[in-house]
Amino acid sequence: MNTPAAPLPPAVSQRKLCRLVKTTPILPGLVFAAIMAGIAYVTRYQFVEPEALGELCQADDAPLWCLARTGLVVGTQWGVFGGLAMALAGLSFVVSLRWARYAAWAAMVVGGAGLYLYNTNFAAIALVFALVRLARLGVQPAQQP
């Protein structure tokens, strides 16, 4: 006996998705931060932490990708991710409403990376500031350019 198949849920139109992103800008920010935190987690434990890679990059005939690893290590020592996330979060409070969303999302991306790449203090503060800004953007009506 064949039973009828359940109806498929209606597809989410692009217009509805755009409206959802405009009315709740926190959701994309959280998704961006989570994705970047996952990438940073893998980068930290597969590319930065292994001692064998550090020894390989210390050799005279080190591979070319060691420059990227060294740049990443030096950047984390200087607090680049946390500082950049703080700057972007602060920028989101002073630019127009149209650009504030993008600056806050960028702060979420960089802050998500900073949580796992040794810049947790400033990255966490920047994430909170960006979330506050995105929450305020969700309450305010979007301006037309």
FIPAKE-345766 format. One record per atom (N, C-alpha, C): residue in one letter; atom name; x, y, z. Coordinates in nm, 4 decimals. Layout:
! residues N
SITE   residuo   atomo          u          v          w
SITE         a      CA          X          Y          Z
...
***
This chain:
! residues 145
SITE   residuo   atomo          u          v          w
SITE         m       N     0.0826    -0.1180     0.0000
SITE         m      CA     0.0000     0.0000     0.0000
SITE         m       C     0.0873     0.1247     0.0000
SITE         n       N     0.0623     0.2077    -0.0929
SITE         n      CA     0.1388     0.3311    -0.1041
SITE         n       C     0.0688     0.4410    -0.0263
SITE         t       N     0.1457     0.5054     0.0573
SITE         t      CA     0.0908     0.6201     0.1290
SITE         t       C     0.1370     0.7455     0.0567
SITE         p       N     0.0539     0.8474     0.0538
SITE         p      CA     0.0939     0.9697    -0.0161
SITE         p       C     0.2100     1.0367     0.0583
SITE         a       N     0.3005     1.0925    -0.0176
SITE         a      CA     0.4160     1.1611     0.0398
SITE         a       C     0.3711     1.2915     0.1052
SITE         a       N     0.4400     1.3261     0.2099
SITE         a      CA     0.4095     1.4512     0.2786
SITE         a       C     0.4474     1.5671     0.1881
SITE         p       N     0.3701     1.6740     0.1924
SITE         p      CA     0.4044     1.7884     0.1067
SITE         p       C     0.5360     1.8514     0.1517
SITE         l       N     0.6107     1.8984     0.0561
SITE         l      CA     0.7376     1.9634     0.0860
SITE         l       C     0.7113     2.1005     0.1454
SITE         p       N     0.7984     2.1448     0.2377
SITE         p      CA     0.7791     2.2792     0.2931
SITE         p       C     0.8032     2.3830     0.1843
SITE         p       N     0.7351     2.4958     0.1940
SITE         p      CA     0.7542     2.5981     0.0908
SITE         p       C     0.8978     2.6507     0.0944
SITE         a       N     0.9505     2.6769    -0.0210
SITE         a      CA     1.0871     2.7282    -0.0304
SITE         a       C     1.0911     2.8717     0.0214
SITE         v       N     1.1998     2.9037     0.0859
SITE         v      CA     1.2177     3.0394     0.1355
SITE         v       C     1.2643     3.1245     0.0185
SITE         s       N     1.1867     3.2244    -0.0112
SITE         s      CA     1.2229     3.3097    -0.1241
SITE         s       C     1.3387     3.4007    -0.0844
SITE         q       N     1.4053     3.4508    -0.1847
SITE         q      CA     1.5181     3.5394    -0.1598
SITE         q       C     1.4715     3.6670    -0.0914
SITE         r       N     1.3532     3.7135    -0.1261
SITE         r      CA     1.2996     3.8351    -0.0652
SITE         r       C     1.2754     3.8152     0.0847
SITE         k       N     1.2206     3.6991     0.1211
SITE         k      CA     1.1969     3.6710     0.2630
SITE         k       C     1.3282     3.6588     0.3383
SITE         l       N     1.4278     3.5970     0.2758
SITE         l      CA     1.5579     3.5826     0.3397
SITE         l       C     1.6233     3.7189     0.3590
SITE         c       N     1.6152     3.8051     0.2602
SITE         c      CA     1.6714     3.9396     0.2731
SITE         c       C     1.6007     4.0184     0.3832
SITE         r       N     1.4685     4.0032     0.3914
SITE         r      CA     1.3938     4.0714     0.4961
SITE         r       C     1.4340     4.0204     0.6339
SITE         l       N     1.4570     3.8898     0.6458
SITE         l      CA     1.4995     3.8316     0.7725
SITE         l       C     1.6359     3.8844     0.8140
SITE         v       N     1.7276     3.8954     0.7191
SITE         v      CA     1.8616     3.9456     0.7496
SITE         v       C     1.8560     4.0924     0.7884
SITE         k       N     1.7691     4.1701     0.7239
SITE         k      CA     1.7598     4.3124     0.7565
SITE         k       C     1.6940     4.3359     0.8911
SITE         t       N     1.5957     4.2540     0.9267
SITE         t      CA     1.5256     4.2764     1.0530
SITE         t       C     1.5982     4.2143     1.1712
SITE         t       N     1.6762     4.1093     1.1491
SITE         t      CA     1.7528     4.0477     1.2568
SITE         t       C     1.8980     4.0326     1.2129
SITE         p       N     1.9746     4.1423     1.2137
SITE         p      CA     2.1118     4.1357     1.1650
SITE         p       C     2.2056     4.0575     1.2572
SITE         i       N     2.1576     4.0183     1.3757
SITE         i      CA     2.2431     3.9418     1.4663
SITE         i       C     2.2670     3.8007     1.4125
SITE         l       N     2.1670     3.7417     1.3482
SITE         l      CA     2.1811     3.6039     1.3012
SITE         l       C     2.2982     3.5841     1.2061
SITE         p       N     2.3122     3.6645     1.1007
SITE         p      CA     2.4293     3.6454     1.0151
SITE         p       C     2.5605     3.6706     1.0889
SITE         g       N     2.5604     3.7666     1.1802
SITE         g      CA     2.6826     3.7932     1.2575
SITE         g       C     2.7249     3.6740     1.3400
SITE         l       N     2.6283     3.6097     1.4044
SITE         l      CA     2.6608     3.4912     1.4830
SITE         l       C     2.7087     3.3756     1.3952
SITE         v       N     2.6463     3.3612     1.2791
SITE         v      CA     2.6890     3.2557     1.1865
SITE         v       C     2.8302     3.2828     1.1371
SITE         f       N     2.8578     3.4089     1.0995
SITE         f      CA     2.9917     3.4437     1.0528
SITE         f       C     3.0963     3.4189     1.1620
SITE         a       N     3.0653     3.4597     1.2841
SITE         a      CA     3.1600     3.4420     1.3938
SITE         a       C     3.1840     3.2939     1.4223
SITE         a       N     3.0792     3.2141     1.4177
SITE         a      CA     3.0950     3.0706     1.4441
SITE         a       C     3.1772     3.0020     1.3350
SITE         i       N     3.1530     3.0384     1.2102
SITE         i      CA     3.2296     2.9792     1.1003
SITE         i       C     3.3769     3.0175     1.1122
SITE         m       N     3.4018     3.1447     1.1387
SITE         m      CA     3.5406     3.1891     1.1487
SITE         m       C     3.6092     3.1315     1.2717
SITE         a       N     3.5358     3.1150     1.3806
SITE         a      CA     3.5941     3.0522     1.4991
SITE         a       C     3.6327     2.9072     1.4693
SITE         g       N     3.5504     2.8379     1.3931
SITE         g      CA     3.5838     2.7003     1.3545
SITE         g       C     3.7071     2.6943     1.2664
SITE         i       N     3.7166     2.7859     1.1712
SITE         i      CA     3.8351     2.7911     1.0852
SITE         i       C     3.9592     2.8245     1.1669
SITE         a       N     3.9458     2.9191     1.2599
SITE         a      CA     4.0596     2.9569     1.3442
SITE         a       C     4.1007     2.8426     1.4365
SITE         y       N     4.0042     2.7662     1.4844
SITE         y      CA     4.0344     2.6507     1.5690
SITE         y       C     4.1207     2.5493     1.4932
SITE         v       N     4.0784     2.5178     1.3729
SITE         v      CA     4.1548     2.4229     1.2915
SITE         v       C     4.2922     2.4809     1.2582
SITE         t       N     4.2970     2.6089     1.2250
SITE         t      CA     4.4240     2.6731     1.1924
SITE         t       C     4.5189     2.6685     1.3111
SITE         r       N     4.4660     2.6953     1.4288
SITE         r      CA     4.5521     2.6965     1.5476
SITE         r       C     4.6110     2.5595     1.5758
SITE         y       N     4.5289     2.4582     1.5747
SITE         y      CA     4.5770     2.3268     1.6172
SITE         y       C     4.6378     2.2432     1.5054
SITE         q       N     4.6198     2.2828     1.3806
SITE         q      CA     4.6806     2.2079     1.2713
SITE         q       C     4.7946     2.2840     1.2031
SITE         f       N     4.8015     2.4161     1.2225
SITE         f      CA     4.8980     2.4960     1.1488
SITE         f       C     4.9932     2.5724     1.2394
SITE         v       N     4.9491     2.6147     1.3569
SITE         v      CA     5.0322     2.6965     1.4443
SITE         v       C     5.0943     2.6143     1.5562
SITE         e       N     5.0162     2.5329     1.6231
SITE         e      CA     5.0613     2.4608     1.7418
SITE         e       C     5.1616     2.3472     1.7187
SITE         p       N     5.1525     2.2701     1.6125
SITE         p      CA     5.2413     2.1542     1.6007
SITE         p       C     5.3899     2.1940     1.6014
SITE         e       N     5.4642     2.1315     1.6899
SITE         e      CA     5.6071     2.1620     1.7025
SITE         e       C     5.6842     2.1194     1.5783
SITE         a       N     5.6395     2.0143     1.5133
SITE         a      CA     5.7091     1.9681     1.3934
SITE         a       C     5.7051     2.0749     1.2839
SITE         l       N     5.5923     2.1430     1.2719
SITE         l      CA     5.5847     2.2507     1.1723
SITE         l       C     5.6738     2.3679     1.2112
SITE         g       N     5.6813     2.3968     1.3406
SITE         g      CA     5.7694     2.5039     1.3874
SITE         g       C     5.9151     2.4731     1.3581
SITE         e       N     5.9553     2.3488     1.3804
SITE         e      CA     6.0936     2.3102     1.3512
SITE         e       C     6.1207     2.3135     1.2017
SITE         l       N     6.0224     2.2727     1.1226
SITE         l      CA     6.0383     2.2761     0.9783
SITE         l       C     6.0542     2.4192     0.9285
SITE         c       N     5.9803     2.5097     0.9872
SITE         c      CA     5.9875     2.6491     0.9440
SITE         c       C     6.1135     2.7191     0.9955
SITE         q       N     6.1806     2.6637     1.0955
SITE         q      CA     6.3047     2.7211     1.1457
SITE         q       C     6.4243     2.6836     1.0589
SITE         a       N     6.4098     2.5831     0.9750
SITE         a      CA     6.5206     2.5372     0.8907
SITE         a       C     6.5536     2.6422     0.7845
SITE         d       N     6.6750     2.6313     0.7325
SITE         d      CA     6.7188     2.7260     0.6300
SITE         d       C     6.6421     2.7097     0.4994
SITE         d       N     6.6063     2.5889     0.4649
SITE         d      CA     6.5332     2.5646     0.3411
SITE         d       C     6.3837     2.5429     0.3694
SITE         a       N     6.3264     2.6349     0.4462
SITE         a      CA     6.1851     2.6239     0.4858
SITE         a       C     6.0956     2.6435     0.3634
SITE         p       N     5.9823     2.5733     0.3600
SITE         p      CA     5.8884     2.5923     0.2485
SITE         p       C     5.8308     2.7339     0.2472
SITE         l       N     5.7754     2.7707     0.1352
SITE         l      CA     5.7219     2.9057     0.1175
SITE         l       C     5.6019     2.9333     0.2083
SITE         w       N     5.5216     2.8307     0.2385
SITE         w      CA     5.4040     2.8521     0.3223
SITE         w       C     5.4418     2.8868     0.4659
SITE         c       N     5.5689     2.8679     0.5015
SITE         c      CA     5.6124     2.9061     0.6361
SITE         c       C     5.6054     3.0575     0.6566
SITE         l       N     5.6122     3.1339     0.5489
SITE         l      CA     5.5957     3.2789     0.5615
SITE         l       C     5.4560     3.3129     0.6130
SITE         a       N     5.3545     3.2432     0.5630
SITE         a      CA     5.2180     3.2660     0.6104
SITE         a       C     5.2049     3.2262     0.7569
SITE         r       N     5.2661     3.1147     0.7944
SITE         r      CA     5.2604     3.0693     0.9331
SITE         r       C     5.3313     3.1679     1.0246
SITE         t       N     5.4469     3.2149     0.9830
SITE         t      CA     5.5214     3.3115     1.0635
SITE         t       C     5.4446     3.4423     1.0760
SITE         g       N     5.3851     3.4863     0.9669
SITE         g      CA     5.3034     3.6077     0.9724
SITE         g       C     5.1851     3.5931     1.0664
SITE         l       N     5.1234     3.4764     1.0664
SITE         l      CA     5.0111     3.4500     1.1560
SITE         l       C     5.0565     3.4511     1.3019
SITE         v       N     5.1706     3.3891     1.3294
SITE         v      CA     5.2224     3.3844     1.4666
SITE         v       C     5.2594     3.5243     1.5152
SITE         v       N     5.3270     3.6005     1.4304
SITE         v      CA     5.3652     3.7369     1.4685
SITE         v       C     5.2405     3.8234     1.4860
SITE         g       N     5.1422     3.8063     1.3981
SITE         g      CA     5.0181     3.8825     1.4109
SITE         g       C     4.9440     3.8537     1.5404
SITE         t       N     4.9458     3.7289     1.5818
SITE         t      CA     4.8795     3.6970     1.7084
SITE         t       C     4.9579     3.7510     1.8270
SITE         q       N     5.0899     3.7548     1.8171
SITE         q      CA     5.1701     3.8115     1.9257
SITE         q       C     5.1465     3.9612     1.9398
SITE         w       N     5.1209     4.0285     1.8301
SITE         w      CA     5.0945     4.1719     1.8330
SITE         w       C     4.9482     4.2046     1.8593
SITE         g       N     4.8633     4.1050     1.8676
SITE         g      CA     4.7218     4.1279     1.8963
SITE         g       C     4.6440     4.1855     1.7794
SITE         v       N     4.6804     4.1461     1.6594
SITE         v      CA     4.6170     4.2015     1.5401
SITE         v       C     4.4685     4.1683     1.5344
SITE         f       N     4.4316     4.0449     1.5631
SITE         f      CA     4.2910     4.0054     1.5503
SITE         f       C     4.2032     4.0780     1.6512
SITE         g       N     4.2459     4.0846     1.7761
SITE         g      CA     4.1677     4.1541     1.8771
SITE         g       C     4.1594     4.3031     1.8501
SITE         g       N     4.2721     4.3642     1.8125
SITE         g      CA     4.2739     4.5075     1.7838
SITE         g       C     4.1900     4.5436     1.6628
SITE         l       N     4.1999     4.4624     1.5576
SITE         l      CA     4.1200     4.4887     1.4380
SITE         l       C     3.9713     4.4699     1.4659
SITE         a       N     3.9381     4.3690     1.5440
SITE         a      CA     3.7971     4.3479     1.5794
SITE         a       C     3.7436     4.4648     1.6615
SITE         m       N     3.8241     4.5156     1.7549
SITE         m      CA     3.7821     4.6318     1.8343
SITE         m       C     3.7636     4.7547     1.7452
SITE         a       N     3.8562     4.7751     1.6520
SITE         a      CA     3.8459     4.8901     1.5628
SITE         a       C     3.7204     4.8806     1.4760
SITE         l       N     3.6919     4.7628     1.4239
SITE         l      CA     3.5726     4.7459     1.3409
SITE         l       C     3.4448     4.7617     1.4223
SITE         a       N     3.4440     4.7105     1.5445
SITE         a      CA     3.3255     4.7268     1.6300
SITE         a       C     3.3037     4.8738     1.6638
SITE         g       N     3.4118     4.9448     1.6942
SITE         g      CA     3.3997     5.0875     1.7209
SITE         g       C     3.3544     5.1650     1.5980
SITE         l       N     3.4059     5.1255     1.4826
SITE         l      CA     3.3668     5.1891     1.3578
SITE         l       C     3.2181     5.1712     1.3300
SITE         s       N     3.1636     5.0579     1.3703
SITE         s      CA     3.0219     5.0329     1.3439
SITE         s       C     2.9303     5.1300     1.4190
SITE         f       N     2.9823     5.1942     1.5235
SITE         f      CA     2.9015     5.2908     1.5987
SITE         f       C     2.9068     5.4311     1.5396
SITE         v       N     3.0051     5.4574     1.4528
SITE         v      CA     3.0211     5.5948     1.4042
SITE         v       C     2.9876     5.6112     1.2566
SITE         v       N     2.9759     5.5036     1.1825
SITE         v      CA     2.9422     5.5158     1.0401
SITE         v       C     2.7911     5.5157     1.0228
SITE         s       N     2.7466     5.5402     0.9008
SITE         s      CA     2.6034     5.5433     0.8731
SITE         s       C     2.5414     5.4055     0.8964
SITE         l       N     2.4098     5.4039     0.9075
SITE         l      CA     2.3401     5.2783     0.9358
SITE         l       C     2.3658     5.1729     0.8288
SITE         r       N     2.3781     5.2172     0.7054
SITE         r      CA     2.4006     5.1221     0.5970
SITE         r       C     2.5332     5.0485     0.6142
SITE         w       N     2.6385     5.1207     0.6499
SITE         w      CA     2.7710     5.0600     0.6639
SITE         w       C     2.7952     5.0025     0.8021
SITE         a       N     2.7157     5.0414     0.8995
SITE         a      CA     2.7336     4.9910     1.0359
SITE         a       C     2.7127     4.8402     1.0425
SITE         r       N     2.6163     4.7909     0.9682
SITE         r      CA     2.5891     4.6468     0.9662
SITE         r       C     2.7114     4.5701     0.9149
SITE         y       N     2.7723     4.6198     0.8071
SITE         y      CA     2.8878     4.5511     0.7500
SITE         y       C     3.0094     4.5593     0.8429
SITE         a       N     3.0285     4.6734     0.9069
SITE         a      CA     3.1404     4.6875     1.0001
SITE         a       C     3.1222     4.5952     1.1204
SITE         a       N     2.9998     4.5847     1.1697
SITE         a      CA     2.9749     4.4960     1.2839
SITE         a       C     2.9909     4.3496     1.2441
SITE         w       N     2.9456     4.3138     1.1247
SITE         w      CA     2.9656     4.1766     1.0780
SITE         w       C     3.1137     4.1456     1.0617
SITE         a       N     3.1899     4.2407     1.0095
SITE         a      CA     3.3347     4.2205     0.9953
SITE         a       C     3.4000     4.2058     1.1324
SITE         a       N     3.3526     4.2832     1.2306
SITE         a      CA     3.4048     4.2692     1.3670
SITE         a       C     3.3731     4.1310     1.4231
SITE         m       N     3.2557     4.0779     1.3890
SITE         m      CA     3.2197     3.9434     1.4345
SITE         m       C     3.3114     3.8384     1.3716
SITE         v       N     3.3425     3.8552     1.2437
SITE         v      CA     3.4303     3.7597     1.1748
SITE         v       C     3.5700     3.7622     1.2351
SITE         v       N     3.6265     3.8806     1.2472
SITE         v      CA     3.7628     3.8922     1.3001
SITE         v       C     3.7649     3.8558     1.4486
SITE         g       N     3.6619     3.8929     1.5219
SITE         g      CA     3.6550     3.8566     1.6633
SITE         g       C     3.6409     3.7072     1.6836
SITE         g       N     3.5657     3.6418     1.5963
SITE         g      CA     3.5543     3.4962     1.6035
SITE         g       C     3.6882     3.4292     1.5840
SITE         a       N     3.7692     3.4820     1.4935
SITE         a      CA     3.9036     3.4283     1.4736
SITE         a       C     3.9923     3.4591     1.5940
SITE         g       N     3.9779     3.5785     1.6476
SITE         g      CA     4.0611     3.6179     1.7611
SITE         g       C     4.0376     3.5347     1.8857
SITE         l       N     3.9177     3.4782     1.8996
SITE         l      CA     3.8906     3.3951     2.0171
SITE         l       C     3.9807     3.2729     2.0226
SITE         y       N     4.0148     3.2169     1.9085
SITE         y      CA     4.0993     3.0980     1.9068
SITE         y       C     4.2440     3.1272     1.8723
SITE         l       N     4.2715     3.2467     1.8242
SITE         l      CA     4.4090     3.2781     1.7856
SITE         l       C     4.4735     3.3734     1.8870
SITE         y       N     4.4592     3.3405     2.0140
SITE         y      CA     4.5351     3.4020     2.1232
SITE         y       C     4.5047     3.5482     2.1500
SITE         n       N     4.3955     3.6029     2.1010
SITE         n      CA     4.3572     3.7415     2.1281
SITE         n       C     4.2200     3.7477     2.1929
SITE         t       N     4.1980     3.6647     2.2930
SITE         t      CA     4.0631     3.6495     2.3473
SITE         t       C     4.0106     3.7733     2.4182
SITE         n       N     4.0953     3.8492     2.4862
SITE         n      CA     4.0445     3.9641     2.5620
SITE         n       C     3.9758     4.0655     2.4722
SITE         f       N     4.0504     4.1203     2.3778
SITE         f      CA     3.9923     4.2224     2.2908
SITE         f       C     3.8900     4.1636     2.1945
SITE         a       N     3.9094     4.0404     2.1516
SITE         a      CA     3.8138     3.9789     2.0592
SITE         a       C     3.6779     3.9604     2.1274
SITE         a       N     3.6777     3.9180     2.2510
SITE         a      CA     3.5511     3.8985     2.3221
SITE         a       C     3.4794     4.0317     2.3446
SITE         i       N     3.5547     4.1342     2.3803
SITE         i      CA     3.4944     4.2663     2.3994
SITE         i       C     3.4382     4.3174     2.2670
SITE         a       N     3.5132     4.2988     2.1596
SITE         a      CA     3.4665     4.3424     2.0278
SITE         a       C     3.3411     4.2672     1.9856
SITE         l       N     3.3343     4.1381     2.0164
SITE         l      CA     3.2141     4.0617     1.9834
SITE         l       C     3.0924     4.1153     2.0577
SITE         v       N     3.1099     4.1509     2.1825
SITE         v      CA     2.9984     4.2065     2.2600
SITE         v       C     2.9552     4.3410     2.2015
SITE         f       N     3.0524     4.4285     2.1698
SITE         f      CA     3.0179     4.5580     2.1103
SITE         f       C     2.9470     4.5397     1.9767
SITE         a       N     2.9958     4.4474     1.8948
SITE         a      CA     2.9331     4.4242     1.7646
SITE         a       C     2.7919     4.3688     1.7812
SITE         l       N     2.7722     4.2796     1.8775
SITE         l      CA     2.6380     4.2266     1.9029
SITE         l       C     2.5433     4.3365     1.9493
SITE         v       N     2.5919     4.4248     2.0342
SITE         v      CA     2.5085     4.5362     2.0800
SITE         v       C     2.4705     4.6249     1.9617
SITE         r       N     2.5680     4.6526     1.8764
SITE         r      CA     2.5387     4.7373     1.7597
SITE         r       C     2.4405     4.6689     1.6652
SITE         l       N     2.4582     4.5404     1.6422
SITE         l      CA     2.3658     4.4689     1.5551
SITE         l       C     2.2260     4.4619     1.6153
SITE         a       N     2.2183     4.4485     1.7461
SITE         a      CA     2.0875     4.4471     1.8118
SITE         a       C     2.0186     4.5825     1.7957
SITE         r       N     2.0937     4.6888     1.8077
SITE         r      CA     2.0357     4.8217     1.7890
SITE         r       C     1.9955     4.8453     1.6450
SITE         l       N     2.0701     4.7882     1.5506
SITE         l      CA     2.0334     4.8024     1.4097
SITE         l       C     1.9041     4.7287     1.3789
SITE         g       N     1.8796     4.6184     1.4469
SITE         g      CA     1.7567     4.5428     1.4244
SITE         g       C     1.6337     4.6159     1.4701
SITE         v       N     1.6481     4.7066     1.5678
SITE         v      CA     1.5360     4.7821     1.6202
SITE         v       C     1.5066     4.9021     1.5310
SITE         q       N     1.6104     4.9642     1.4761
SITE         q      CA     1.5929     5.0846     1.3961
SITE         q       C     1.5468     5.0487     1.2563
SITE         p       N     1.4613     5.1300     1.1947
SITE         p      CA     1.4234     5.1042     1.0554
SITE         p       C     1.5427     5.1278     0.9643
SITE         a       N     1.5554     5.0449     0.8643
SITE         a      CA     1.6668     5.0570     0.7699
SITE         a       C     1.6473     5.1814     0.6834
SITE         q       N     1.7553     5.2535     0.6631
SITE         q      CA     1.7501     5.3716     0.5781
SITE         q       C     1.7678     5.3304     0.4329
SITE         q       N     1.6991     5.4015     0.3484
SITE         q      CA     1.7153     5.3786     0.2051
SITE         q       C     1.8325     5.4625     0.1572
SITE         p       N     1.9209     5.4058     0.0744
SITE         p      CA     2.0377     5.4826     0.0276
SITE         p       C     1.9995     5.5960    -0.0635
***
